[in-house]
Amino acid sequence: MNYKLIAMDFDGTLLRDDKTISENTKTILKLYRKLGYLIVGVTARNLNSTKDVIPLDIFNYIIINNGASIYNVDDNGMIYQETIDKETAKAITMEMEDFCFQIDYLTDNIYYTYINKKNSNIDYIRDINSIEEIDEQVARMNLFLKDKSKVNDHYKLIKARYENIKCFIMQASDSTDKWIVLNPKGVNKANTLKELGKMEDISLDEMIFFGDGLNDLEVMKEVGLSVAMGNALEEIKENAKDIAKSNNEDGIVDFLDKKLNRQKVKKL
């Protein structure tokens, strides 16, 4: 297969456990970009959170908030956006707030935290006392339950009651904790990669994707070459076509150099 697009999750995949990226990985990904591959970040983070941990010039595009928006790095602008209806977000909040110790609302740039106060000195993380304080479109919500044993029960109720919401249970590869994530209906990493592919005339079969957590599962089943990190959850490994070294071992670029043989690749 002639792969044209290389996509990757951030936390637990591109980022090491200390939330940094190695100089070796930065350098080699930039070389692949110069060779003509589209380099795409695909993350649950919003844009400001992404800027905090990763130099954007590695990428052509960054897909944020689990697929809600696509950011064009070179043009410094959003080229695709989906949002949760404000009335739906309010209704879910009213229904769930008594069961949650924290509810997050993410926009393209701001991380709003309700119930549990972060008291953060980071300007894009803001504590709120009510959803009414948010005057912009929400792209994603996180529901952290007081009783973690009830995650499946609440997930089923929300999924049945709100047909205009994409609802799933999230677990990162470095934790046993689970929580509920809400996105606009139809939004996930796989579907948004497909949308980007249409813009660039690249099929899912021509994409490589690296991931580790449950929000990467749909992509693993869709792209031409899905690669689980060595530290990925077992469910991700079971649905991937191949497995790389861990996020702490430059797993992405180690795999790419073995698979694509960068030294022999002519510029696309």
C-alpha positions in Angstrom: 0.0 0.0 0.0 1.2 3.5 -0.9 0.5 5.3 2.4 0.1 9.1 2.2 -1.0 10.2 5.7 0.5 9.4 9.1 -1.8 10.1 12.0 -1.3 9.7 15.7 -2.9 10.1 19.1 -1.0 12.3 21.6 -1.3 11.2 25.3 0.1 7.7 25.7 1.1 7.5 22.0 3.2 10.5 20.7 3.8 11.9 24.2 5.9 10.0 26.7 4.6 9.4 30.2 6.0 12.7 31.4 4.0 14.5 28.7 7.0 15.4 26.5 8.1 14.4 23.0 11.7 13.3 22.3 13.9 15.4 20.0 14.5 12.3 17.9 10.7 11.9 17.3 10.3 15.6 16.5 13.2 15.5 13.9 12.1 12.3 12.2 8.4 13.3 11.9 9.5 16.6 10.3 11.5 14.6 7.8 8.5 12.5 6.9 6.6 15.7 6.4 9.3 17.0 4.1 9.1 13.7 2.1 5.4 14.6 1.4 3.5 12.6 4.0 0.7 14.4 5.7 1.4 14.4 9.4 -1.8 14.6 11.5 -2.3 14.8 15.2 -5.5 13.3 16.5 -6.3 14.1 20.1 -8.9 14.5 22.8 -7.1 17.7 23.8 -8.2 21.1 22.6 -5.9 23.4 20.7 -4.4 25.4 23.6 -3.8 22.2 25.5 -2.1 20.8 22.5 0.1 23.9 22.1 1.3 23.4 25.7 2.9 20.0 25.0 3.8 19.7 21.3 5.4 22.0 18.7 2.7 22.4 16.0 5.2 22.7 13.1 5.5 18.9 13.2 2.0 18.6 11.7 0.0 19.6 8.7 -3.3 19.2 10.6 -4.4 18.6 14.1 -7.8 17.0 14.9 -8.9 18.1 18.4 -11.6 17.2 20.9 -11.9 13.6 19.7 -12.7 14.6 16.2 -14.9 17.7 16.7 -12.6 20.1 14.9 -9.8 20.1 12.3 -7.1 22.7 12.6 -4.9 23.6 9.6 -1.5 24.4 11.1 -0.1 26.3 8.1 -3.1 28.5 7.7 -3.7 28.8 11.5 -7.4 28.2 11.2 -10.2 25.7 11.8 -11.4 24.0 8.6 -14.0 21.7 10.2 -16.1 22.0 13.4 -18.9 20.2 15.1 -20.5 21.2 18.4 -22.9 19.9 21.1 -26.2 21.8 21.2 -26.2 24.1 24.2 -29.6 23.0 25.4 -28.6 19.4 25.2 -25.4 20.2 27.2 -27.6 21.9 29.9 -30.0 19.0 30.0 -27.3 16.4 30.5 -25.7 18.6 33.2 -28.9 18.9 35.1 -29.4 15.2 34.9 -25.9 14.1 35.8 -24.4 16.8 38.2 -25.6 15.0 41.4 -23.7 11.9 40.3 -20.5 13.5 39.2 -17.6 14.9 41.1 -16.5 16.8 38.0 -17.9 17.8 34.6 -15.7 19.2 31.9 -16.8 21.3 28.9 -14.2 21.7 26.1 -14.4 24.3 23.3 -11.7 24.6 20.6 -9.5 26.6 23.0 -10.9 26.6 26.6 -11.2 23.9 29.2 -14.1 24.7 31.5 -14.4 22.7 34.8 -17.6 22.5 36.8 -18.2 21.2 40.4 -14.5 20.3 41.2 -12.4 23.5 41.2 -9.0 23.3 39.5 -7.8 26.7 40.7 -5.4 26.5 37.8 -3.0 29.3 36.8 -3.2 28.2 33.2 -5.3 30.8 31.3 -7.2 28.3 29.2 -8.4 26.2 32.2 -11.3 28.0 33.9 -13.5 27.0 36.8 -17.2 27.8 36.5 -20.2 27.7 38.8 -22.7 27.2 36.0 -22.8 26.1 32.4 -24.5 29.5 31.8 -21.0 31.1 32.1 -19.9 29.5 28.9 -20.7 31.8 26.0 -19.1 29.7 23.2 -19.9 26.4 21.5 -19.0 23.2 23.4 -17.3 20.4 21.4 -16.8 17.8 24.1 -18.0 17.0 27.7 -16.3 14.7 30.2 -18.4 13.2 33.0 -16.4 11.9 36.0 -18.6 9.9 38.3 -18.5 9.7 42.1 -19.3 6.0 41.9 -17.0 4.6 39.2 -18.9 1.3 39.3 -21.9 3.1 37.8 -20.1 4.2 34.6 -21.8 1.6 32.4 -25.2 2.3 33.8 -25.1 6.0 33.2 -23.5 5.5 29.8 -26.5 3.4 28.7 -29.0 5.9 30.0 -27.4 8.9 28.3 -26.9 6.9 25.0 -30.6 5.9 25.0 -32.0 9.3 26.0 -29.9 11.7 23.8 -29.9 10.6 20.2 -28.0 13.7 19.1 -24.9 12.8 21.2 -22.0 10.5 20.6 -21.5 8.9 24.0 -18.7 6.5 24.9 -16.7 5.2 27.9 -13.1 6.4 28.0 -10.1 4.7 29.5 -6.5 5.8 29.0 -3.7 3.3 28.7 -2.0 4.5 31.9 -5.0 4.2 34.2 -7.7 1.8 35.2 -10.2 4.7 35.7 -13.1 5.1 33.3 -15.3 8.1 32.6 -18.0 9.1 30.1 -17.2 11.3 27.1 -19.8 13.1 25.0 -19.2 14.5 21.5 -21.6 15.7 18.8 -23.4 12.8 17.1 -21.3 11.1 14.4 -18.1 12.6 15.7 -15.1 10.4 16.4 -11.5 10.3 15.4 -12.2 7.9 12.5 -15.0 9.9 10.9 -13.0 13.1 11.1 -10.0 11.5 9.5 -12.3 10.4 6.8 -13.5 14.0 6.3 -9.9 15.2 6.1 -9.1 12.5 3.6 -11.9 13.7 1.4 -10.4 17.2 1.5 -6.9 15.8 0.6 -8.1 13.1 -1.8 -6.7 10.4 0.5 -8.6 7.3 1.4 -8.7 5.6 4.9 -6.8 2.7 3.3 -3.9 5.1 2.6 -3.6 6.2 6.3 -1.4 4.9 9.1 -2.7 5.6 12.6 -1.0 5.1 16.0 -3.0 4.9 19.2 -3.3 3.5 22.7 -6.7 4.3 24.4 -10.4 3.5 24.0 -11.1 6.7 22.0 -8.7 5.2 19.3 -10.7 2.0 18.9 -12.9 3.2 15.9 -9.8 4.4 14.0 -8.1 1.0 14.6 -10.9 -0.7 12.7 -11.0 1.8 9.8 -7.6 2.8 8.6 -5.3 0.9 6.2 -2.6 0.4 8.8 -3.6 0.6 12.5 -0.7 0.4 15.0 -1.1 0.0 18.7 1.6 1.3 21.0 3.4 -1.3 23.2 1.8 0.4 26.2 -1.7 0.3 24.6 -4.8 -1.2 26.2 -5.3 -4.9 25.3 -8.5 -4.1 23.4 -6.6 -1.7 21.2 -3.9 -4.2 20.5 -6.5 -6.8 19.6 -8.0 -4.5 17.0 -4.8 -3.1 15.5 -3.0 -4.6 12.5 0.4 -4.1 14.1 2.1 -3.2 17.4 4.9 -0.7 17.9 7.3 -0.1 20.8 5.9 2.0 23.7 5.4 5.7 23.8 8.5 6.0 26.0 10.7 4.2 23.4 10.1 6.5 20.3 7.6 3.8 19.2 6.1 5.8 16.3 9.3 6.8 14.5 10.9 3.4 15.2 7.9 1.7 13.5 7.8 4.1 10.6 11.5 3.7 9.7 11.1 0.0 9.7 7.8 0.0 7.7 8.5 2.8 5.3 12.3 2.7 5.2 12.7 6.5 5.1 16.1 6.5 3.6 14.7 4.9 0.4 11.5 6.9 0.1 11.4 9.4 -2.7 9.6 12.6 -2.1 5.9 12.1 -2.8 
